[in-house]
């Protein structure tokens, strides 16, 4: 198992755990639109959540676990997830409730940025080092 496969598996399992914990805080009922940062339930008293937020964590978790099966998929997962989390950090800084759809402001901004840096950093590191590369295939043309 390559470094990137381990990274994808670790982030995948972590996102699944966060989703499960989130559902213990929010339940599974989908409330109406209009969630505010003040009214959103919080994980560990810090991170605002709702069911939509939990479903996003669940999706990233499942994707990470599935991506861990192959080196190339794991790099793609880390890079694309990292970019998406960087975007979420930026959006959360300026639009913390995304029109009441999902609360991603407050402490989530810093956490999303840290996740983005870690995932993108691992993907770039893996792509630029030969020690963690997937087995080479030879071309019939040499």
Secondary structure, 3 states (H helix, E strand, C coil): CCHHHHHHHHHHHHHHHHHHHHHHHHCCCCCCCCCCCCCCEEECCCEEECHHHHHHHHHHHHHHHHHCCCHHHHHHHHHHHHHHHHHHHHHHHHCCCCCCCCCCCCHHHHHHHHHHHHHHHHHHHHHHCCCCCCCCCCCCCC
